[in-house]
Amino acid sequence: MDQLKRSLGAILVLLGVILLAIYSFAELTNNAILVVAAILFVAGIGSYIFLNKKFIGNGK
């Protein structure tokens, strides 16, 4: 479970990349996908930094 928590940020960023790939290849004109991808990027990077600092600080 700890490993899943540590990689949660990377998973969110990868989901954002997948959304951007779908947007690019499908040639969609809806900006909602871009907004969701941006939110996933920001949440992924933030959680990656926060959770890794938390786990490194605990010595795990």
N, C-alpha and C positions, 0 to 999 in steps of 0.2 A: 504494500500500500504506500509506503514511503517513496518507493521508486516512481510510482504513478504521480504522486504529488510533486516530486522533483521535476518530472518531465511534462507537467501540465502546461507550462508556458510554451514549450516547444510544440506541443500538440496544437495549441490554439493558433500559433503562428503558421503551422502547416495547413490548418483548415483555412486560414486567410489566403494562403497561396493557392490552394485548390479552388477557392471561390474566384480568385482573380484569373486563374487558368480557364475556368468555365466561362467567365465573362468574356475573355479574349477569344476563345475558340467558337463560342456560340454567337458572337457578334450581337450581343444584347444591347439595348438602349436604355435599360432601366438602371438608374443610379442607386437603387436600394442595395444591390449586390455590392457595389463599391463601398457604401457606407458600412455594411456589415463586415466586409473584409477589413476595413480600416479599424473598426472597433475590435475585431479579433486580433489584429496586429498589436494594437496598443495594450489590450488586456493580456495578451500573451507575453509581450516583453515585460510589462509590469509584474505579472505574476512570476515570471522566470527570475527576475531580479529579487523580488521579495522572498519567494520560497527558497531560493538557493542561499540567500543570506541567512534565513532562518535555520536551515539545515546545517550549514557550515558553522554557524554560531553555536549550535548544540553539539557539534562534534560527530554527527552521524554521517 
